[in-house]
Structure formats: C-alpha cells, structure tokens
Amino acid sequence: MKLRFGILLAILFIGAAWWCNHRARQLTGIPVQSAASIADTTPGTEIAVYGGIWTGAGEGLRIFISEVRACHARTTVKDGKVETKTDCDWRETGRTTPAFDVLVNGQAVRVTNVDYPLTGPSRFVDTGYATRMRGFANGDGVLVLGTAAPGGVTAREVYGGTLAQYVVGLRTMRYVWLTAAVLSVIGGVLVEWADQD
C-alpha cells in the first residue's frame, strides 16, 4: 500500500516536472517584444515584455501585495514528551495592482488590466508589527507575461526579473520535482520493505 502511495506521488511530481519543462520550452520560443512590435501584434497573441515600471510620479512601492505574518502553534507528543512548534508564513491581506506602463527602450507599453499576480524577486517594506508590502517601485525591471491587447498588454503575470531568469527558475523546479519523484518511489520501496520484516 505504501509503495503504491509512493508511486502515485511520483506520478504527480513527474506531471509537475513535465509542466515546468513544457512552460520553459514554450516561453523560450516567445521573443521579448519591443514597444513598436506590440502595436503590430494580433490581439490575443501570447507575448513577453521586459522593462521598467512607471505608474506616475511617486516614491516607494507602486504595485504591491499587502501581507500579514500568521503563526500557528502545533503540539505533538513524541516518546511521552509534549513538544510545541510554531509555524509562521505570510498571507495576503490586500493588493494594489493597477494598470501601469512598462518603459521599453524609452517607449511606454501599457499593461491594461488590474489584479495580476506578482511573482519572482521583489522589494519588501515592513509596515508594522508582522505586516509588510511586497512588490515593485517605479523603475524596477519586470517581465510582463500575457497577451497582446488593443493599446498594450493584458498581463497574466508580472515577474521581478528577465525572461531568462524566469525560464531558469522553471527548469530548476523541473529538477526539484524529478528528484521528489525518485525519492517518493525509493521511500515507498523502503517502507514496504521495512514492513515485511
């Protein structure tokens, strides 16, 4: 039974690795667009645009996600001893993701939609006890992945880095998923073998 579970996990991990590889290959074939070429692109075509953010005059983060640190205590009993561990993570509490311009070689390309995901390396600003903002300021270099739209780009994702960095991240995750798949099968075999003794 445990071997089957290990194999099932391995299949799921292999599927995730396949998706990462597929997406990396797909994005490798998409050239990073210039402002002039976007105007000639058919609406709905998948495109990538890299440049600096411009949202208008202002300091600090202009596109950001507000987060709060949430901690949860876990109590476990092991060998008659009670142990309490605290796990903390950051949870989204709000977002400011307006339409904005990406300056590509001095020309503005408009990101026409709102409420897009922010991924990759970004700036962090502490806003008080256990709260912060994560995002980008004017001039920060971002990769906008999305589709061509009248007047600009409809963003599917705004990534803090270049297309090459994004693809390297996908390829790295492919290896992580494949390693997890191998370890799942090995773990299932070892547990099954230990249960037979």
URLINDA-V560013 format. One record per pair of residues at least 6 apart in sequence whose ideal C-beta (glycine too) atoms are under 6 Angstrom apart, sorted by the first residue. I is the first residue (numbers start at 0). J is the second residue. D is the distance in whole Angstrom. If there is no record, write none. Layout:
i: (I,I)
j: (J,J)
d: (D,D)
//
This chain:
i: (1,1,1,2,2,5,5,5,5,8,9,9,9,12,12,12,13,15,16,16,16,19,19,19,20,22,23,23,23,26,29,31,31,31,32,32,33,34,34,34,37,40,42,42,42,43,44,45,46,47,47,48,48,48,48,49,49,50,50,50,51,51,51,52,52,52,52,52,53,53,53,54,54,60,60,60,60,61,61,62,62,62,63,63,63,64,64,64,64,65,65,65,66,66,66,67,67,67,67,68,68,68,69,70,70,71,72,72,73,74,75,96,96,96,97,98,98,98,99,100,100,101,101,108,109,109,110,110,110,111,111,111,111,112,112,115,115,116,117,117,118,118,119,119,119,120,120,121,121,121,121,123,123,124,125,126,135,141,141,142,142,142,143,143,143,144,144,145,145,145,145,146,158)
j: (187,190,191,187,191,183,184,186,187,183,180,183,184,176,179,180,180,176,173,176,177,169,172,173,173,169,166,169,170,166,47,47,49,162,46,48,103,103,106,108,108,147,147,148,149,146,147,146,147,144,162,101,108,143,152,142,161,101,102,103,102,138,140,99,135,137,139,141,100,102,137,61,99,124,132,134,136,136,137,96,134,135,95,132,134,91,94,117,133,92,93,132,89,91,131,90,92,129,130,87,89,129,90,85,87,86,83,85,84,83,82,113,114,115,113,110,111,113,110,107,109,108,143,151,150,151,143,152,154,148,150,151,153,153,154,154,157,156,134,157,156,158,158,159,160,159,160,133,134,135,159,131,133,132,131,132,141,157,159,158,162,165,152,154,157,155,156,152,153,154,155,153,165)
d: (5,4,5,4,4,5,5,5,2,4,4,4,5,5,5,4,5,4,5,4,5,5,5,4,5,6,5,4,5,6,5,5,5,6,5,5,6,5,4,5,6,4,5,6,6,5,5,6,5,6,5,5,5,5,6,5,6,4,5,4,5,5,6,6,5,6,5,6,4,5,6,4,5,6,5,5,5,6,6,6,5,5,5,4,3,5,5,6,5,5,4,6,4,6,5,6,5,6,5,6,6,4,5,5,4,5,6,5,5,5,5,6,6,6,6,6,6,6,5,4,6,5,6,6,6,3,6,5,5,5,6,5,6,5,6,4,5,5,6,5,6,5,4,4,5,4,6,5,6,6,5,6,5,5,5,6,6,5,6,4,6,6,6,5,6,5,5,5,5,4,4,5,5)
//
